[in-house]
Every structure is written in C-alpha cells, then in structure tokens.
C-alpha cells in the first residue's frame, strides 16, 4: 500500500477578499475530487487573501499508480490561469 501526498502553495493574484479566495479554492477542490478521486484540504494561510497551501492525498496498492496519478493532478493544477503555483512537494509512504 502506498500513500502519496502532494503539497502545493499557490498565489491567487486576482483575489481581493477571503470570499474570492474561497471561490477559487472550492472550484479547485470540487474538480480534483470529481476528476481524480483524491482528498483535498487547505492546510495553511487560512486568513490570507491571496495565498494558500493545499494538501492532496491519494492511497493505492501500487507506488507507480499513485505517483503517476499525483503527477497528473500536478500537471492539471499547473495549467490553471486562476492562480500560480509558487512551491510544491511530493511525498510517498
């Protein structure tokens, strides 16, 4: 069994309030859950308007499947115009 975690830190340039930030994050979370069947949570910078740290987790039987799936998730997130990824890390257990 392999557990994979992708941590991304994003900058939301067009956000001028927590409400606007939440709209972007909720849209992101819903799409990731529906398209990739992963767990998603906001981990840090909860009170910042333009910054967030997101954790994305996936569990599977094979390391290669978990790794490929998280890479696809990262590629999907990296192509968004709503925010900019300023830092990321992958971790597998």
N, CA, C and O atoms as a printed pandas DataFrame, in Angstrom:
     atom_number atom_name residue_name chain_id  residue_number  x_coord  y_coord  z_coord
0              1         N          UNK        A               1    0.851   -1.175    0.000
1              2        CA          UNK        A               1    0.000    0.000    0.000
2              3         C          UNK        A               1    0.900    1.243    0.000
3              4         O          UNK        A               1    1.894    1.305    0.724
4              5         N          UNK        A               2    0.535    2.217   -0.816
5              6        CA          UNK        A               2    1.280    3.470   -0.916
6              7         C          UNK        A               2    0.341    4.646   -0.669
7              8         O          UNK        A               2   -0.771    4.699   -1.196
8              9         N          UNK        A               3    0.808    5.573    0.134
9             10        CA          UNK        A               3    0.092    6.831    0.355
10            11         C          UNK        A               3    0.938    7.931   -0.273
11            12         O          UNK        A               3    2.118    8.075    0.044
12            13         N          UNK        A               4    0.331    8.699   -1.157
13            14        CA          UNK        A               4    1.014    9.815   -1.795
14            15         C          UNK        A               4    0.379   11.126   -1.390
15            16         O          UNK        A               4   -0.842   11.241   -1.290
16            17         N          UNK        A               5    1.228   12.117   -1.159
17            18        CA          UNK        A               5    0.747   13.441   -0.762
18            19         C          UNK        A               5    1.446   14.487   -1.621
19            20         O          UNK        A               5    2.670   14.489   -1.754
20            21         N          UNK        A               6    0.662   15.355   -2.188
21            22        CA          UNK        A               6    1.165   16.499   -2.945
22            23         C          UNK        A               6    0.782   17.750   -2.169
23            24         O          UNK        A               6   -0.394   17.984   -1.893
24            25         N          UNK        A               7    1.773   18.545   -1.823
25            26        CA          UNK        A               7    1.539   19.816   -1.136
26            27         C          UNK        A               7    1.892   20.928   -2.117
27            28         O          UNK        A               7    3.005   20.969   -2.639
28            29         N          UNK        A               8    0.946   21.826   -2.367
29            30        CA          UNK        A               8    1.216   22.965   -3.239
30            31         C          UNK        A               8    0.935   24.255   -2.483
31            32         O          UNK        A               8    0.029   24.320   -1.652
32            33         N          UNK        A               9    1.712   25.260   -2.781
33            34        CA          UNK        A               9    1.466   26.597   -2.266
34            35         C          UNK        A               9    1.121   27.457   -3.470
35            36         O          UNK        A               9    1.861   27.493   -4.453
36            37         N          UNK        A              10    0.002   28.143   -3.384
37            38        CA          UNK        A              10   -0.462   28.917   -4.527
38            39         C          UNK        A              10   -0.620   30.386   -4.163
39            40         O          UNK        A              10   -0.791   30.761   -3.003
40            41         N          UNK        A              11   -0.553   31.191   -5.207
41            42        CA          UNK        A              11   -0.783   32.623   -5.108
42            43         C          UNK        A              11   -1.941   32.953   -6.043
43            44         O          UNK        A              11   -1.885   32.669   -7.240
44            45         N          UNK        A              12   -2.985   33.552   -5.489
45            46        CA          UNK        A              12   -4.182   33.914   -6.251
46            47         C          UNK        A              12   -4.129   35.421   -6.470
47            48         O          UNK        A              12   -4.526   36.198   -5.602
48            49         N          UNK        A              13   -3.639   35.823   -7.629
49            50        CA          UNK        A              13   -3.380   37.243   -7.897
50            51         C          UNK        A              13   -4.639   38.107   -7.889
51            52         O          UNK        A              13   -4.602   39.236   -7.401
52            53         N          UNK        A              14   -5.744   37.600   -8.418
53            54        CA          UNK        A              14   -6.951   38.409   -8.584
54            55         C          UNK        A              14   -7.855   38.434   -7.360
55            56         O          UNK        A              14   -8.922   39.047   -7.400
56            57         N          UNK        A              15   -7.457   37.789   -6.284
57            58        CA          UNK        A              15   -8.295   37.735   -5.098
58            59         C          UNK        A              15   -8.115   39.002   -4.263
59            60         O          UNK        A              15   -6.995   39.407   -3.955
60            61         N          UNK        A              16   -9.238   39.614   -3.906
61            62        CA          UNK        A              16   -9.186   40.807   -3.061
62            63         C          UNK        A              16   -9.965   40.611   -1.754
63            64         O          UNK        A              16  -10.157   41.554   -0.987
64            65         N          UNK        A              17  -10.409   39.374   -1.515
65            66        CA          UNK        A              17  -11.110   39.065   -0.273
66            67         C          UNK        A              17  -11.049   37.561   -0.014
67            68         O          UNK        A              17  -10.726   36.771   -0.901
68            69         N          UNK        A              18  -11.365   37.192    1.211
69            70        CA          UNK        A              18  -11.409   35.767    1.533
70            71         C          UNK        A              18  -12.517   35.058    0.758
71            72         O          UNK        A              18  -12.396   33.879    0.425
72            73         N          UNK        A              19  -13.585   35.779    0.478
73            74        CA          UNK        A              19  -14.689   35.190   -0.281
74            75         C          UNK        A              19  -14.234   34.814   -1.691
75            76         O          UNK        A              19  -14.555   33.728   -2.174
76            77         N          UNK        A              20  -13.503   35.683   -2.341
77            78        CA          UNK        A              20  -12.993   35.380   -3.682
78            79         C          UNK        A              20  -11.992   34.221   -3.643
79            80         O          UNK        A              20  -11.976   33.369   -4.532
80            81         N          UNK        A              21  -11.167   34.207   -2.609
81            82        CA          UNK        A              21  -10.216   33.100   -2.455
82            83         C          UNK        A              21  -10.966   31.779   -2.307
83            84         O          UNK        A              21  -10.609   30.789   -2.945
84            85         N          UNK        A              22  -11.988   31.758   -1.482
85            86        CA          UNK        A              22  -12.772   30.536   -1.260
86            87         C          UNK        A              22  -13.435   30.046   -2.546
87            88         O          UNK        A              22  -13.521   28.839   -2.776
88            89         N          UNK        A              23  -13.902   30.968   -3.383
89            90        CA          UNK        A              23  -14.498   30.565   -4.656
90            91         C          UNK        A              23  -13.493   29.809   -5.519
91            92         O          UNK        A              23  -13.819   28.771   -6.095
92            93         N          UNK        A              24  -12.278   30.329   -5.607
93            94        CA          UNK        A              24  -11.227   29.675   -6.390
94            95         C          UNK        A              24  -10.890   28.317   -5.789
95            96         O          UNK        A              24  -10.790   27.325   -6.511
96            97         N          UNK        A              25  -10.714   28.266   -4.466
97            98        CA          UNK        A              25  -10.328   27.013   -3.812
98            99         C          UNK        A              25  -11.429   25.961   -3.875
99           100         O          UNK        A              25  -11.146   24.784   -4.100
100          101         N          UNK        A              26  -12.666   26.366   -3.681
101          102        CA          UNK        A              26  -13.771   25.405   -3.753
102          103         C          UNK        A              26  -13.924   24.834   -5.153
103          104         O          UNK        A              26  -14.195   23.644   -5.316
104          105         N          UNK        A              27  -13.752   25.670   -6.157
105          106        CA          UNK        A              27  -13.817   25.194   -7.535
106          107         C          UNK        A              27  -12.687   24.177   -7.793
107          108         O          UNK        A              27  -12.902   23.140   -8.420
108          109         N          UNK        A              28  -11.487   24.498   -7.299
109          110        CA          UNK        A              28  -10.346   23.600   -7.458
110          111         C          UNK        A              28  -10.608   22.261   -6.753
111          112         O          UNK        A              28  -10.413   21.198   -7.341
112          113         N          UNK        A              29  -11.046   22.321   -5.507
113          114        CA          UNK        A              29  -11.299   21.109   -4.732
114          115         C          UNK        A              29  -12.349   20.225   -5.398
115          116         O          UNK        A              29  -12.156   19.015   -5.512
116          117         N          UNK        A              30  -13.445   20.812   -5.835
117          118        CA          UNK        A              30  -14.506   20.041   -6.476
118          119         C          UNK        A              30  -14.019   19.358   -7.748
119          120         O          UNK        A              30  -14.319   18.186   -7.976
120          121         N          UNK        A              31  -13.279   20.074   -8.569
121          122        CA          UNK        A              31  -12.768   19.489   -9.808
122          123         C          UNK        A              31  -11.796   18.350   -9.535
123          124         O          UNK        A              31  -11.855   17.313  -10.197
124          125         N          UNK        A              32  -10.902   18.532   -8.567
125          126        CA          UNK        A              32   -9.935   17.477   -8.243
126          127         C          UNK        A              32  -10.626   16.235   -7.692
127          128         O          UNK        A              32  -10.283   15.114   -8.068
128          129         N          UNK        A              33  -11.589   16.426   -6.814
129          130        CA          UNK        A              33  -12.304   15.293   -6.242
130          131         C          UNK        A              33  -13.075   14.528   -7.310
131          132         O          UNK        A              33  -13.074   13.297   -7.313
132          133         N          UNK        A              34  -13.730   15.243   -8.210
133          134        CA          UNK        A              34  -14.526   14.594   -9.248
134          135         C          UNK        A              34  -13.676   13.950  -10.337
135          136         O          UNK        A              34  -13.991   12.856  -10.805
136          137         N          UNK        A              35  -12.606   14.618  -10.738
137          138        CA          UNK        A              35  -11.805   14.136  -11.866
138          139         C          UNK        A              35  -10.774   13.087  -11.454
139          140         O          UNK        A              35  -10.522   12.145  -12.205
140          141         N          UNK        A              36  -10.167   13.238  -10.259
141          142        CA          UNK        A              36   -9.058   12.362   -9.868
142          143         C          UNK        A              36   -9.333   11.521   -8.612
143          144         O          UNK        A              36   -8.511   10.683   -8.242
144          145         N          UNK        A              37  -10.459   11.732   -7.966
145          146        CA          UNK        A              37  -10.838   10.966   -6.780
146          147         C          UNK        A              37   -9.766   11.048   -5.689
147          148         O          UNK        A              37   -9.334   10.026   -5.156
148          149         N          UNK        A              38   -9.351   12.249   -5.369
149          150        CA          UNK        A              38   -8.342   12.490   -4.344
150          151         C          UNK        A              38   -8.969   13.258   -3.185
151          152         O          UNK        A              38  -10.041   13.847   -3.324
152          153         N          UNK        A              39   -8.296   13.244   -2.056
153          154        CA          UNK        A              39   -8.715   14.049   -0.908
154          155         C          UNK        A              39   -7.958   15.367   -0.943
155          156         O          UNK        A              39   -6.756   15.392   -1.208
156          157         N          UNK        A              40   -8.661   16.460   -0.674
157          158        CA          UNK        A              40   -8.075   17.794   -0.786
158          159         C          UNK        A              40   -8.431   18.596    0.459
159          160         O          UNK        A              40   -9.573   18.581    0.918
160          161         N          UNK        A              41   -7.430   19.302    1.003
161          162        CA          UNK        A              41   -7.667   20.151    2.172
162          163         C          UNK        A              41   -6.760   21.367    2.127
163          164         O          UNK        A              41   -5.613   21.288    1.685
164          165         N          UNK        A              42   -7.287   22.494    2.589
165          166        CA          UNK        A              42   -6.459   23.691    2.753
166          167         C          UNK        A              42   -5.723   23.559    4.082
167          168         O          UNK        A              42   -6.341   23.328    5.121
168          169         N          UNK        A              43   -4.402   23.707    4.043
169          170        CA          UNK        A              43   -3.576   23.429    5.212
170          171         C          UNK        A              43   -3.056   24.668    5.929
171          172         O          UNK        A              43   -2.854   24.642    7.143
172          173         N          UNK        A              44   -2.840   25.743    5.196
173          174        CA          UNK        A              44   -2.188   26.900    5.806
174          175         C          UNK        A              44   -2.628   28.180    5.107
175          176         O          UNK        A              44   -3.243   28.137    4.042
176          177         N          UNK        A              45   -2.310   29.308    5.711
177          178        CA          UNK        A              45   -2.650   30.639    5.203
178          179         C          UNK        A              45   -4.165   30.819    5.073
179          180         O          UNK        A              45   -4.652   31.397    4.102
180          181         N          UNK        A              46   -4.895   30.317    6.061
181          182        CA          UNK        A              46   -6.352   30.354    6.013
182          183         C          UNK        A              46   -6.902   31.774    6.029
183          184         O          UNK        A              46   -7.984   32.018    5.495
184          185         N          UNK        A              47   -6.187   32.703    6.623
185          186        CA          UNK        A              47   -6.681   34.074    6.732
186          187         C          UNK        A              47   -6.022   35.029    5.744
187          188         O          UNK        A              47   -6.226   36.240    5.832
188          189         N          UNK        A              48   -5.240   34.510    4.810
189          190        CA          UNK        A              48   -4.607   35.342    3.776
190          191         C          UNK        A              48   -5.486   35.359    2.531
191          192         O          UNK        A              48   -6.048   34.330    2.157
192          193         N          UNK        A              49   -5.608   36.493    1.899
193          194        CA          UNK        A              49   -6.486   36.648    0.743
194          195         C          UNK        A              49   -5.934   36.034   -0.526
195          196         O          UNK        A              49   -6.693   35.508   -1.339
196          197         N          UNK        A              50   -4.640   36.091   -0.707
197          198        CA          UNK        A              50   -4.068   35.699   -1.992
198          199         C          UNK        A              50   -3.156   34.486   -1.912
199          200         O          UNK        A              50   -2.536   34.128   -2.914
200          201         N          UNK        A              51   -3.055   33.854   -0.779
201          202        CA          UNK        A              51   -2.098   32.761   -0.624
202          203         C          UNK        A              51   -2.760   31.577    0.062
203          204         O          UNK        A              51   -3.619   31.750    0.927
204          205         N          UNK        A              52   -2.353   30.363   -0.334
205          206        CA          UNK        A              52   -2.892   29.172    0.294
206          207         C          UNK        A              52   -1.925   28.008    0.136
207          208         O          UNK        A              52   -1.162   27.943   -0.828
208          209         N          UNK        A              53   -1.967   27.100    1.087
209          210        CA          UNK        A              53   -1.230   25.834    0.977
210          211         C          UNK        A              53   -2.282   24.725    0.978
211          212         O          UNK        A              53   -3.114   24.638    1.881
212          213         N          UNK        A              54   -2.225   23.885   -0.049
213          214        CA          UNK        A              54   -3.213   22.838   -0.267
214          215         C          UNK        A              54   -2.532   21.480   -0.166
215          216         O          UNK        A              54   -1.435   21.291   -0.692
216          217         N          UNK        A              55   -3.181   20.535    0.510
217          218        CA          UNK        A              55   -2.711   19.155    0.570
218          219         C          UNK        A              55   -3.636   18.265   -0.239
219          220         O          UNK        A              55   -4.858   18.341   -0.109
220          221         N          UNK        A              56   -3.044   17.419   -1.078
221          222        CA          UNK        A              56   -3.804   16.494   -1.919
222          223         C          UNK        A              56   -3.264   15.101   -1.621
223          224         O          UNK        A              56   -2.064   14.862   -1.758
224          225         N          UNK        A              57   -4.136   14.180   -1.216
225          226        CA          UNK        A              57   -3.703   12.846   -0.817
226          227         C          UNK        A              57   -4.395   11.779   -1.660
227          228         O          UNK        A              57   -5.541   11.925   -2.084
228          229         N          UNK        A              58   -3.645   10.697   -1.885
229          230        CA          UNK        A              58   -4.147    9.556   -2.663
230          231         C          UNK        A              58   -3.528    8.290   -2.085
231          232         O          UNK        A              58   -2.344    8.271   -1.746
232          233         N          UNK        A              59   -4.319    7.243   -1.976
233          234        CA          UNK        A              59   -3.829    5.957   -1.488
234          235         C          UNK        A              59   -4.085    4.903   -2.550
235          236         O          UNK        A              59   -5.115    4.927   -3.223
236          237         N          UNK        A              60   -3.141    3.974   -2.700
237          238        CA          UNK        A              60   -3.296    2.929   -3.706
238          239         C          UNK        A              60   -2.418    1.730   -3.410
239          240         O          UNK        A              60   -1.564    1.772   -2.524
240          241         N          UNK        A              61   -2.635    0.657   -4.163
241          242        CA          UNK        A              61   -1.873   -0.574   -3.969
242          243         C          UNK        A              61   -0.481   -0.509   -4.572
243          244         O          UNK        A              61    0.445   -1.141   -4.063
244          245         N          UNK        A              62   -0.324    0.247   -5.648
245          246        CA          UNK        A              62    0.950    0.287   -6.360
246          247         C          UNK        A              62    1.547    1.692   -6.313
247          248         O          UNK        A              62    0.861    2.685   -6.551
248          249         N          UNK        A              63    2.831    1.749   -6.003
249          250        CA          UNK        A              63    3.543    3.016   -5.951
250          251         C          UNK        A              63    3.461    3.750   -7.287
251          252         O          UNK        A              63    3.212    4.955   -7.324
252          253         N          UNK        A              64    3.670    3.022   -8.383
253          254        CA          UNK        A              64    3.690    3.661   -9.705
254          255         C          UNK        A              64    2.352    4.309  -10.046
255          256         O          UNK        A              64    2.316    5.385  -10.644
256          257         N          UNK        A              65    1.262    3.662   -9.670
257          258        CA          UNK        A              65   -0.065    4.233   -9.950
258          259         C          UNK        A              65   -0.282    5.520   -9.148
259          260         O          UNK        A              65   -0.774    6.515   -9.681
260          261         N          UNK        A              66    0.088    5.492   -7.871
261          262        CA          UNK        A              66   -0.083    6.673   -7.015
262          263         C          UNK        A              66    0.785    7.817   -7.529
263          264         O          UNK        A              66    0.333    8.960   -7.605
264          265         N          UNK        A              67    2.032    7.509   -7.881
265          266        CA          UNK        A              67    2.941    8.539   -8.377
266          267         C          UNK        A              67    2.433    9.154   -9.679
267          268         O          UNK        A              67    2.416   10.378   -9.816
268          269         N          UNK        A              68    2.021    8.328  -10.630
269          270        CA          UNK        A              68    1.516    8.841  -11.910
270          271         C          UNK        A              68    0.258    9.676  -11.716
271          272         O          UNK        A              68    0.092   10.715  -12.355
272          273         N          UNK        A              69   -0.618    9.227  -10.843
273          274        CA          UNK        A              69   -1.866    9.962  -10.604
274          275         C          UNK        A              69   -1.594   11.332   -9.999
275          276         O          UNK        A              69   -2.199   12.321  -10.412
276          277         N          UNK        A              70   -0.683   11.403   -9.016
277          278        CA          UNK        A              70   -0.365   12.703   -8.414
278          279         C          UNK        A              70    0.359   13.610   -9.406
279          280         O          UNK        A              70    0.179   14.827   -9.369
280          281         N          UNK        A              71    1.169   13.040  -10.284
281          282        CA          UNK        A              71    1.817   13.852  -11.336
282          283         C          UNK        A              71    0.772   14.444  -12.276
283          284         O          UNK        A              71    0.884   15.597  -12.691
284          285         N          UNK        A              72   -0.248   13.647  -12.612
285          286        CA          UNK        A              72   -1.333   14.158  -13.467
286          287         C          UNK        A              72   -2.102   15.277  -12.764
287          288         O          UNK        A              72   -2.473   16.272  -13.387
288          289         N          UNK        A              73   -2.335   15.105  -11.474
289          290        CA          UNK        A              73   -3.007   16.148  -10.692
290          291         C          UNK        A              73   -2.175   17.422  -10.717
291          292         O          UNK        A              73   -2.709   18.510  -10.931
292          293         N          UNK        A              74   -0.869   17.292  -10.498
293          294        CA          UNK        A              74    0.002   18.471  -10.512
294          295         C          UNK        A              74   -0.025   19.149  -11.881
295          296         O          UNK        A              74   -0.143   20.372  -11.960
296          297         N          UNK        A              75    0.081   18.376  -12.955
297          298        CA          UNK        A              75    0.044   18.950  -14.302
298          299         C          UNK        A              75   -1.267   19.688  -14.550
299          300         O          UNK        A              75   -1.276   20.764  -15.148
300          301         N          UNK        A              76   -2.375   19.109  -14.089
301          302        CA          UNK        A              76   -3.682   19.750  -14.228
302          303         C          UNK        A              76   -3.696   21.090  -13.476
303          304         O          UNK        A              76   -4.153   22.101  -14.010
304          305         N          UNK        A              77   -3.196   21.089  -12.242
305          306        CA          UNK        A              77   -3.186   22.312  -11.439
306          307         C          UNK        A              77   -2.250   23.362  -12.020
307          308         O          UNK        A              77   -2.536   24.557  -11.953
308          309         N          UNK        A              78   -1.146   22.924  -12.583
309          310        CA          UNK        A              78   -0.144   23.847  -13.111
310          311         C          UNK        A              78   -0.626   24.589  -14.360
311          312         O          UNK        A              78   -0.050   25.612  -14.731
312          313         N          UNK        A              79   -1.667   24.087  -15.003
313          314        CA          UNK        A              79   -2.192   24.713  -16.220
314          315         C          UNK        A              79   -3.315   25.704  -15.955
315          316         O          UNK        A              79   -3.942   26.185  -16.899
316          317         N          UNK        A              80   -3.581   26.017  -14.705
317          318        CA          UNK        A              80   -4.677   26.928  -14.383
318          319         C          UNK        A              80   -4.252   28.390  -14.509
319          320         O          UNK        A              80   -3.107   28.745  -14.227
320          321         N          UNK        A              81   -5.185   29.219  -14.932
321          322        CA          UNK        A              81   -4.961   30.660  -15.006
322          323         C          UNK        A              81   -5.480   31.390  -13.759
323          324         O          UNK        A              81   -5.256   32.591  -13.613
324          325         N          UNK        A              82   -6.170   30.679  -12.864
325          326        CA          UNK        A              82   -6.768   31.293  -11.682
326          327         C          UNK        A              82   -5.758   31.579  -10.580
327          328         O          UNK        A              82   -6.003   32.415   -9.710
328          329         N          UNK        A              83   -4.618   30.882  -10.616
329          330        CA          UNK        A              83   -3.620   31.006   -9.565
330          331         C          UNK        A              83   -2.260   30.584  -10.116
331          332         O          UNK        A              83   -2.156   30.035  -11.213
332          333         N          UNK        A              84   -1.230   30.856   -9.329
333          334        CA          UNK        A              84    0.132   30.488   -9.693
334          335         C          UNK        A              84    0.705   29.578   -8.596
335          336         O          UNK        A              84    0.633   29.913   -7.413
336          337         N          UNK        A              85    1.263   28.447   -8.982
337          338        CA          UNK        A              85    1.917   27.566   -8.016
338          339         C          UNK        A              85    3.298   28.137   -7.736
339          340         O          UNK        A              85    4.112   28.288   -8.646
340          341         N          UNK        A              86    3.558   28.457   -6.464
341          342        CA          UNK        A              86    4.857   29.048   -6.118
342          343         C          UNK        A              86    5.769   28.055   -5.402
343          344         O          UNK        A              86    6.968   28.303   -5.278
344          345         N          UNK        A              87    5.218   26.933   -4.928
345          346        CA          UNK        A              87    6.032   25.894   -4.315
346          347         C          UNK        A              87    5.223   24.603   -4.307
347          348         O          UNK        A              87    3.993   24.633   -4.261
348          349         N          UNK        A              88    5.923   23.465   -4.352
349          350        CA          UNK        A              88    5.238   22.184   -4.293
350          351         C          UNK        A              88    6.195   21.108   -3.804
351          352         O          UNK        A              88    7.414   21.258   -3.881
352          353         N          UNK        A              89    5.625   20.024   -3.300
353          354        CA          UNK        A              89    6.422   18.870   -2.899
354          355         C          UNK        A              89    5.574   17.608   -2.988
355          356         O          UNK        A              89    4.364   17.636   -2.764
356          357         N          UNK        A              90    6.234   16.502   -3.319
357          358        CA          UNK        A              90    5.603   15.189   -3.346
358          359         C          UNK        A              90    6.200   14.364   -2.214
359          360         O          UNK        A              90    7.394   14.466   -1.933
360          361         N          UNK        A              91    5.376   13.549   -1.565
361          362        CA          UNK        A              91    5.850   12.660   -0.518
362          363         C          UNK        A              91    5.092   11.346   -0.633
363          364         O          UNK        A              91    3.877   11.331   -0.830
364          365         N          UNK        A              92    5.827   10.237   -0.508
365          366        CA          UNK        A              92    5.221    8.905   -0.621
366          367         C          UNK        A              92    5.635    8.069    0.576
367          368         O          UNK        A              92    6.798    8.069    0.981
368          369         N          UNK        A              93    4.665    7.355    1.136
369          370        CA          UNK        A              93    4.928    6.479    2.280
370          371         C          UNK        A              93    4.485    5.079    1.933
371          372         O          UNK        A              93    4.612    4.170    2.754
